[in-house]
Amino acid sequence: MDASAIEDRIRTLVVERLFLRIDPKSIGRDEPLIPRLGIDSVQLFEILVACEEAFGVSLQEEEFRAERFATIAAIASTVAGKM
């Protein structure tokens, strides 16, 4: 799976898992998710779980840091690094 496909899947996961009423394509790859979408730490964890399930990866507790989930690009990089 290439980087663009990973990012597209993550956008969809974010919208679906957080029950957002926006077009996934409206989320820019480098747009900060926390201020843009009002995401809190529980929702970040939900995104982590969604990525682990969708991509078959596993992150250790010490790898779960907000900066790794700050943008679609950062999440994609984290996921790709575990694939």
SULHUNOR-V68558 format. One record per helix or strand. SS is the DSSP state (hx for helix, st for strand). FROM is the first residue (numbers start at 1). TO is the last residue. Records with the same first field share a line. If there is no record, write none. Layout:
# SULHUNOR-V68558
SS = FROM-TO + FROM-TO
This chain:
# SULHUNOR-V68558
hx = 3-17 + 24-26 + 33-37 + 41-55 + 61-63 + 66-69 + 72-82
